[in-house]
Amino acid sequence: MRPSHTTVAPLEIPVPVLPEGKKILFEDFKISPVVLKALAKMGFKEPSPIQVSTLEFALKGSDVIGQAQTGTGKTAAFGIPIIEKIDPSDRRVQALIMAPTRELAIQVSEEINRIGKEKGVSSLPVYGGQSIIIQLDGLRRGTHIVVGTPGRLIDHVKRKTLRLQHVHTVVLDEADIMLDMGFIDDITTLLKETPSERQTLLFSATLSEPILQIGRKYMRNPNEIRISKKNVTVESVTQVYYETSGHHRFDALCRILDVYQPQLTLIFCETKQNVDTLTSRLNKAGHVSEAIHGDLSQAQRDKVMKKFRDGIVKILVATDVAARGLNVSAVSHVINYNLPKNTETYIHRIGRTGRAGLEGVAITLISPHEFRDLKTIQAQSKTRIEKKELPSDHEVKNARIKGVQHQIELVLKKGAVNKYSPWLAELYALFTPEDVASALLYLFDHVDPVEIHEKEDFKNRSRSDSRPDFRRNDRGEGRRERSFSRKPRGFESEKRERPAEKRYGVKKEAVRGKEVYMMPVMTRARRPKPSSS
């Protein structure tokens, strides 16, 4: 265990600019030509702020604590220094990278392999849910870098299939999430298994006190780096929000999907149950979607992600933890079906879009009473979230018709409709071409758009009117009578008086609205008096 050290003052890192006015390039750092060649093939041109500040210290062998959000390029920030120090001829494990989820472990391993391809450096992902036999074969063959979740890494250490005696660099990626998931004991165990003279790089979306304690206890005079507040959110992402009531939230979502018709959409929910419920409702509404959360097996996750990456499924509903590590640059829209609980979660979510130089849209659905929480997120993230009005019925229908028209144009351009000509000739003999085309459009777009009744106009309601009134019932008629309350006097007398009637010798009367049955009186028949004669 390393002795305790005091961290330096945090560095606020703006976008670096050279004195000549040119931005810093990767060539300005001491990076080998083979790594630069790999970066060029990957499309990297200019380093991001977190990459610039991290490379400055990490390439010198210093420890670093970096605050970086998802999508800021931190994988390359710690991947480049690691690969520069790797000896390709030595097949023993020389670097260890810990990640909170298997998706993130796979993503990091893939990017490390791309950066180190020209140098001959390889990495191996190890995580729960995958057959351990596959991982054992990879470790026996030898690998330079191991990327894995703490739990599975501990399993290999206990099996003695993973030896960390020759590790010179350790990376803690998404450290805040690993602490939230309860991996602190596994992290400390793994750190103790590595040499004390190692280099440690820690990255987290937030730098809370527990994370800083890890830095003081297990790192050597780390350089603490924070990205300036103006660079927290992605500038290429347009952020908007829609206000709707809780029971109209799903209808509002369907309207947005109908009008925007996004290329690939990632929808966030709070719980696994909410993810499954929303996915089922979307599929029933005609929006093909898939769900991803912690209860899925690795095979199911891989199948879902392949459909999403290939564009077979355009909507993916996920929890926050399951979405960590999802690297799909073509995501055009991120929708917060539920408002995130804190600013960090919001930033992580919207960081899934607007990647690789593409434009993105982040949409948040809120209830009237969540407006204050949204303002807090907006203030802390130093960004502007614009309010939008929900699309009208007319806009939804026009958007659907345009979508169908676009698909028809694509089919006609492909010229794959000639085989239907004989069949159409028979229909034209009975109906006009316009009627046939209208019928086909109806069959193609048979799902009617969901309707939000215009009489409940949430746009024009004041905030006080939007709040629930517990003094009124759901029809606005006043307080309901509770089932155990005493009815007012005279209530029974208001009932319609029923005339008395006889039924099978039983007298039936209506007394104060109640039916009373009078039992017949049993009398002994009188004997006739004897006549006196």
C-alpha atoms as one frame of an Amber mdcrd trajectory, in Angstrom:
protein
   0.000   0.000   0.000   1.265   3.443  -0.868   1.682   6.204   1.681  -0.816
   9.002   1.790  -0.143  11.995  -0.432  -1.784  15.383  -0.845  -3.295  16.259
  -4.182  -2.370  19.430  -5.985  -4.850  22.186  -6.670  -7.313  21.300  -9.416
  -6.565  22.622 -12.883  -9.350  24.322 -14.840  -8.597  23.281 -18.424  -9.918
  25.496 -21.228  -9.514  24.595 -24.888  -5.739  24.970 -25.400  -4.542  27.271
 -28.155  -0.972  27.778 -29.331   0.502  31.298 -29.404   0.235  31.318 -33.188
  -3.493  30.751 -32.893  -3.352  27.126 -34.019  -4.930  24.409 -31.931  -2.754
  21.729 -30.380  -2.363  18.569 -32.459  -1.342  15.051 -31.484   1.961  15.637
 -33.280   2.834  18.270 -30.660   3.219  15.520 -28.038   5.949  12.910 -27.824
   3.918  10.196 -29.505   5.571   7.527 -31.660   4.896   7.524 -35.422   3.147
   4.127 -35.294   0.620   5.402 -32.751   0.086   8.605 -34.729  -0.583   6.476
 -37.791  -3.217   4.490 -35.891  -4.849   7.703 -34.625  -5.001   9.066 -38.171
  -6.724   5.894 -39.385  -9.250   6.267 -36.568 -10.066   9.812 -37.719  -8.468
  11.648 -34.772  -7.288  15.103 -35.820  -7.266  17.395 -32.791  -7.130  16.242
 -29.151 -10.003  17.149 -26.842  -9.355  19.214 -23.684  -9.191  16.141 -21.442
  -6.794  14.474 -23.887  -4.498  17.489 -23.993  -4.275  17.861 -20.216  -3.958
  14.119 -19.546  -1.301  13.472 -22.202   0.793  16.301 -20.823   1.205  14.506
 -17.460   0.591  10.851 -18.334   3.294  10.669 -21.005   5.768  11.783 -18.322
   4.694   8.940 -16.018   2.751  11.084 -13.517  -0.460  10.011 -11.809  -3.629
  11.796 -12.924  -7.117  12.304 -11.490  -9.318  13.561 -14.298 -12.890  14.745
 -14.296 -14.317  13.768 -17.671 -17.814  13.132 -18.931 -18.883  10.406 -21.324
 -17.955  11.133 -24.919 -15.034  13.464 -24.175 -12.392  11.069 -25.508 -10.911
   9.916 -22.212 -10.257   6.397 -23.545  -7.652   7.753 -25.938  -6.399  10.045
 -23.159  -5.213   7.085 -21.079  -4.870   4.592 -23.960  -2.116   6.494 -25.779
   0.253   6.714 -22.751  -0.338   3.038 -21.957   0.489   1.880 -25.471   3.604
   4.074 -25.572   4.942   2.236 -22.507   4.004  -1.293 -23.673   6.756  -3.665
 -24.807   5.158  -5.682 -27.651   7.672  -8.513 -27.284   6.604  -9.156 -23.678
   3.315 -11.078 -23.637   2.771 -10.635 -19.914   0.068  -8.297 -18.596   1.600
  -4.815 -18.405  -1.501  -2.638 -17.912  -4.800  -3.078 -16.075  -7.973  -1.094
 -16.809 -11.033  -1.380 -14.528 -14.511  -0.507 -15.828 -17.910  -0.697 -14.072
 -19.853  -2.568 -16.773 -19.144  -5.197 -19.386 -20.334  -2.900 -22.176 -17.783
  -0.281 -21.187 -15.066  -2.929 -20.824 -15.734  -4.182 -24.345 -15.770  -0.656
 -25.756 -12.507   0.330 -24.077 -10.809  -2.894 -25.189 -11.873  -2.378 -28.789
 -10.566   1.194 -28.871  -7.293   0.190 -27.212  -6.838  -2.495 -29.878  -7.380
   0.081 -32.620  -4.869   2.514 -31.117  -2.253  -0.209 -30.583  -2.791  -2.094
 -33.838   0.161  -0.578 -35.698   2.482  -1.243 -32.756   1.292  -4.809 -32.234
  -0.294  -4.190 -28.827  -3.394  -6.190 -27.899  -5.941  -6.006 -25.090  -8.346
  -8.588 -23.670 -11.754  -7.812 -22.113 -12.810  -9.954 -19.137 -16.239  -9.583
 -17.586 -19.058 -11.528 -16.014 -21.617 -13.149 -18.269 -19.044 -14.450 -20.745
 -17.713 -17.992 -20.627 -14.632 -18.006 -18.428 -13.071 -20.659 -20.701 -12.783
 -18.069 -23.496 -11.070 -15.663 -21.108  -8.735 -18.369 -19.803  -7.628 -19.182
 -23.359  -6.898 -15.517 -24.027  -4.885 -15.144 -20.828  -2.878 -18.296 -21.581
  -1.974 -17.029 -25.043  -0.794 -13.789 -23.466  -2.026 -10.222 -23.726  -0.466
  -6.835 -23.004  -3.517  -5.110 -21.514  -6.463  -6.511 -19.558  -9.714  -4.556
 -19.417 -12.388  -5.877 -17.099 -14.996  -5.433 -14.419 -13.672  -5.636 -10.827
 -15.652  -8.753  -9.926 -14.356 -10.883 -12.801 -10.820  -9.538 -12.356 -10.902
 -10.702  -8.730 -12.040 -14.154  -9.890  -9.021 -14.482 -12.195  -6.647 -13.235
  -9.519  -7.941 -15.844  -7.081  -7.610 -18.550  -9.747  -4.059 -17.310 -10.358
  -4.884 -17.037 -14.055  -4.231 -13.295 -13.941  -0.904 -12.143 -12.535  -0.367
  -8.437 -11.950   3.274  -8.430 -10.821   4.454  -6.797 -14.064   1.728  -4.151
 -14.370   3.172  -0.658 -14.764  -0.102   1.261 -15.369  -3.534   0.982 -13.711
  -6.606   2.881 -14.938  -9.857   3.377 -13.014 -12.453   4.344 -15.618 -15.845
   5.702 -14.491 -14.695   5.520 -10.876 -17.854   7.168  -9.543 -20.024   4.446
 -11.043 -17.802   1.689  -9.647 -18.124   3.178  -6.172 -21.903   3.464  -6.542
 -22.044  -0.206  -7.531 -20.136  -1.246  -4.416 -16.810  -2.177  -6.025 -14.626
  -0.283  -3.548 -13.349  -3.465  -1.836 -12.543  -5.142  -5.150 -10.760  -2.014
  -6.369  -8.550  -1.792  -3.293  -7.774  -5.532  -3.495  -6.664  -5.218  -7.115
  -4.570  -2.123  -6.382  -2.732  -4.012  -3.639  -1.915  -6.806  -6.113  -0.056
  -4.409  -8.416   3.488  -3.043  -7.865   3.734   0.054  -5.672   5.756   1.971
  -8.295   2.978   1.752 -10.864   1.371   4.714 -12.630  -2.310   5.228 -11.727
  -4.833   7.144 -13.833  -8.322   7.771 -12.447 -11.239   9.203 -14.419 -14.673
  10.096 -13.095 -17.624  12.265 -14.027 -17.638  13.686 -10.502 -14.793  14.098
  -8.042 -16.487  13.301  -4.760 -14.663  12.905  -1.473 -14.499   9.056  -1.621
 -12.819   9.284  -5.020 -10.332  11.845  -3.780  -9.592   9.570  -0.813  -8.602
   6.812  -3.229  -6.261   9.278  -4.891  -4.664  10.303  -1.614  -4.250   6.703
  -0.473  -3.184   4.812  -3.582  -1.677   7.436  -5.911   1.594   9.368  -5.935
   1.089  13.136  -5.982  -1.637  12.958  -8.626  -2.349  15.904 -10.883  -6.037
  16.747 -10.509  -7.619  17.938 -13.735 -11.098  19.385 -14.122 -12.678  20.453
 -17.379 -13.972  24.018 -17.230 -17.721  24.334 -16.709 -18.329  25.782 -20.146
 -17.101  22.541 -21.694 -19.194  20.181 -19.541 -21.945  19.557 -22.087 -21.469
  18.746 -25.736 -21.845  21.819 -27.928 -23.085  19.776 -30.902 -26.173  18.625
 -28.965 -29.404  20.628 -29.148 -31.197  20.358 -25.799 -34.973  20.787 -25.525
 -37.721  19.791 -23.120 -41.469  19.171 -23.326 -43.892  19.665 -20.464 -46.696
  17.154 -20.101 -48.675  15.437 -17.394 -47.691  12.058 -16.010 -50.518  10.074
 -17.602 -49.922  11.744 -20.985 -46.156  11.152 -20.977 -46.291   8.105 -23.247
 -48.630   9.836 -25.701 -46.240  12.783 -25.837 -43.328  10.431 -26.534 -45.180
   8.829 -29.448 -45.958  12.228 -30.929 -42.295  13.242 -30.715 -41.144  10.015
 -32.374 -43.726  10.436 -35.147 -42.663  13.996 -35.936 -38.880  13.765 -35.477
 -38.553  10.278 -37.048 -35.020   9.950 -35.633 -32.357   7.756 -37.188 -31.323
   6.039 -33.955 -32.897   6.885 -30.601 -31.749   6.051 -27.094 -34.478   6.396
 -24.444 -33.571   6.406 -20.752 -35.779   5.130 -17.938 -35.148   4.893 -14.203
 -35.702   1.189 -13.498 -35.556  -2.151 -15.304 -39.305  -2.590 -14.908 -39.954
   0.807 -16.495 -37.666  -0.144 -19.379 -39.574  -3.361 -20.076 -42.961  -1.659
 -19.736 -42.073   1.224 -22.040 -40.543  -1.118 -24.633 -43.710  -3.221 -24.702
 -45.949  -0.161 -25.088 -43.787   1.263 -27.883 -43.915  -1.972 -29.851 -47.703
  -2.110 -29.488 -47.895   1.497 -30.719 -45.950   0.627 -33.881 -42.502   1.872
 -32.805 -40.182  -1.133 -33.027 -37.836  -1.013 -30.035 -35.610  -3.178 -27.858
 -34.727  -3.050 -24.160 -31.325  -3.339 -22.506 -30.697  -3.576 -18.770 -28.820
  -5.610 -16.198 -31.145  -8.631 -16.289 -30.199  -9.539 -19.867 -27.549 -12.172
 -20.493 -24.468 -11.265 -22.484 -25.778 -13.135 -25.534 -29.037 -11.171 -25.364
 -27.157  -7.888 -24.985 -24.949  -8.629 -27.974 -27.991  -9.511 -30.074 -29.830
  -6.323 -29.100 -26.798  -4.107 -29.700 -26.143  -5.669 -33.110 -29.716  -4.890
 -34.161 -29.316  -1.325 -32.906 -25.945  -0.718 -34.587 -27.155  -2.208 -37.869
 -30.272  -0.024 -37.829 -32.678  -2.972 -37.740 -34.042  -1.559 -34.482 -34.041
   2.228 -34.336 -35.160   2.672 -30.716 -33.254   1.357 -27.707 -34.703   1.746
 -24.203 -32.091   1.476 -21.444 -31.256   2.155 -17.827 -28.376   4.444 -16.903
 -26.064   1.647 -15.759 -26.720  -0.558 -18.798 -26.042   2.371 -21.147 -22.536
   2.891 -19.770 -20.104   1.880 -22.467 -22.562   2.003 -25.362 -20.526   3.419
 -28.216 -22.835   4.029 -31.165 -21.767   7.194 -32.928 -24.879   7.276 -35.143
 -27.276   7.959 -32.233 -29.175  11.043 -33.371 -31.572  11.497 -30.436 -31.427
  10.895 -26.701 -34.748  11.062 -24.858 -35.040  11.333 -21.088 -38.394   9.642
 -20.493 -37.839  10.347 -16.790 -35.986  13.412 -15.567 -32.532  12.413 -14.241
 -32.018  12.681 -10.512 -28.861  14.791 -10.778 -26.838  16.844 -13.226 -24.109
  14.228 -13.658 -26.611  11.646 -14.861 -28.115  14.151 -17.281 -24.689  14.934
 -18.759 -23.865  11.248 -19.083 -27.117  10.631 -20.927 -26.887  13.419 -23.477
 -23.245  12.505 -24.095 -24.500   9.472 -26.029 -25.425  11.670 -28.984 -23.539
  14.310 -30.953 -20.446  12.121 -31.295 -17.812  11.859 -34.018 -18.555  15.381
 -35.255 -22.263  14.669 -35.791 -25.191  16.775 -34.595 -27.455  15.397 -31.872
 -30.703  16.215 -30.084 -31.403  15.648 -26.379 -35.101  15.661 -25.413 -36.403
  15.652 -21.843 -39.995  15.019 -20.780 -41.024  16.655 -17.519 -44.145  17.094
 -15.430 -45.096  20.589 -14.237 -43.799  19.912 -10.714 -40.369  18.881 -12.133
 -39.692  22.287 -13.641 -37.607  23.440 -10.675 -35.395  20.331 -10.876 -34.838
  20.942 -14.578 -33.786  24.524 -13.871 -31.248  23.221 -11.354 -29.767  20.867
 -13.946 -29.647  23.698 -16.458 -27.847  25.999 -14.033 -25.292  23.411 -12.884
 -24.481  22.208 -16.391 -24.076  25.782 -17.649 -26.285  25.107 -20.649 -29.591
  26.209 -22.112 -32.487  23.782 -22.416 -35.145  25.237 -24.689 -38.857  24.627
 -24.128 -40.842  23.184 -27.027 -44.559  22.720 -27.568 -45.871  19.220 -28.213
 -46.678  18.501 -31.874 -50.317  18.895 -32.834 -52.507  16.230 -34.466 -52.039
  17.894 -37.845 -48.236  17.863 -37.521 -48.199  14.204 -36.510 -50.344  13.120
 -39.463 -48.314  15.159 -41.951 -45.064  13.741 -40.615 -46.360  10.184 -41.025
 -47.523  10.785 -44.571 -44.150  12.314 -45.480 -42.375   9.321 -43.998 -44.475
   6.932 -46.073 -43.913   9.067 -49.161 -40.156   8.958 -48.628 -40.139   5.171
 -48.350 -42.254   4.844 -51.500 -39.784   7.020 -53.387 -36.900   4.832 -52.267
 -38.696   1.680 -53.428 -39.534   3.216 -56.803 -35.920   4.289 -57.340 -34.763
   0.726 -56.732 -37.090  -0.499 -59.484 -38.281  -3.530 -57.532 -41.993  -3.120
 -58.249 -42.315  -4.555 -61.762 -43.403  -7.983 -60.518 -46.597  -6.468 -59.112
 -47.779  -5.051 -62.462 -50.096  -7.982 -63.421 -51.762  -7.863 -60.031 -52.260
  -4.090 -60.256 -53.854  -4.470 -63.692 -56.578  -6.587 -62.137 -57.179  -3.979
 -59.429 -57.250  -1.141 -61.977 -60.035  -2.955 -63.785 -62.198  -2.651 -60.669
 -60.961   0.550 -59.015 -59.273   3.785 -59.966 -55.492   4.093 -59.418 -56.119
   6.754 -56.781 -58.344   4.412 -54.770 -55.802   1.597 -54.991 -52.975   3.879
 -53.878 -55.074   5.230 -50.991 -55.886   1.703 -49.841 -52.215   0.706 -49.934
 -51.299   3.784 -47.919 -53.957   2.882 -45.383 -52.578  -0.643 -45.034 -49.045
   0.679 -44.730 -49.900   3.303 -42.127 -52.818   1.674 -40.349 -51.816   2.791
 -36.840 -53.627   5.990 -35.932 -51.586   8.623 -34.088 -52.206   8.824 -30.388
 -54.384  11.718 -29.371 -53.979  14.074 -26.467 -57.327  15.740 -25.904 -57.098
  19.410 -26.703 -59.500  20.323 -23.898 -56.753  19.629 -21.378 -54.403  22.279
 -22.666 -51.326  22.040 -20.478 -49.600  24.759 -22.444 -51.973  27.467 -21.228
 -52.430  26.256 -17.685 -50.771  28.087 -14.864 -48.402  26.252 -12.581 -50.856
  26.439  -9.702 -53.551  24.828 -11.862 -51.150  22.066 -12.923 -50.666  20.862
  -9.398 -52.971  18.121  -8.157 -55.885  19.355  -6.049 -56.704  16.802  -3.404
 -59.897  18.654  -2.560 -61.384  17.783  -5.940 -62.166  14.451  -7.492 -61.049
  13.388 -10.948 -64.093  15.043 -12.505 -63.606  18.344 -10.724 -66.890  18.020
  -8.837 -65.683  18.508  -5.323 -64.580  16.234  -2.505 -65.670  12.627  -2.698
 -67.479  11.066   0.197 -65.338   8.473   1.892 -66.762   4.990   2.149 -66.597
   5.001   5.935 -68.187   8.412   6.421 -71.682   8.744   7.872 -74.385   9.596
   5.375 -76.354  12.775   6.055 -79.733  12.583   7.687 -82.629  12.266   5.399
 -80.574  10.394   2.816 -82.821   7.383   2.982 -85.968   9.461   2.679 -84.861
  10.679  -0.738 -85.391   7.211  -2.153 -88.532   6.575  -4.095 -91.353   5.388
  -1.907 -92.560   1.972  -2.964 -96.187   1.034  -2.480 -96.947  -1.755  -0.093
 -97.754  -5.020  -1.714 -98.475  -8.563  -0.706 -96.234 -11.434  -1.719 -97.033
 -14.974  -0.833 -98.993 -13.920   2.198 -96.215 -11.606   3.402 -96.934  -7.952
   3.849 -94.295  -5.765   2.185 -94.004  -2.115   3.119 -91.644   0.702   2.327
 -90.486   2.438   5.485 -87.979   5.191   4.984 -86.713   3.571   1.844 -86.183
   0.168   3.481 -88.088  -2.953   2.633 -89.583  -4.525   5.727 -91.100  -7.949
   5.548 -93.855  -8.614   8.102 -94.173 -12.209   9.205 -97.795 -13.484   9.236
 -99.387 -13.810  12.687-100.160 -17.391  13.590-103.740 -17.505  14.998-105.832
 -20.462  16.074-109.065 -20.858  14.194-112.094 -20.161  16.357-114.633 -22.868
  16.736-118.165 -21.896  16.048-120.249 -21.449  19.165-122.782 -24.173  19.732
-126.198 -23.027  19.024-128.494 -22.982  21.998-131.743 -24.432  21.234
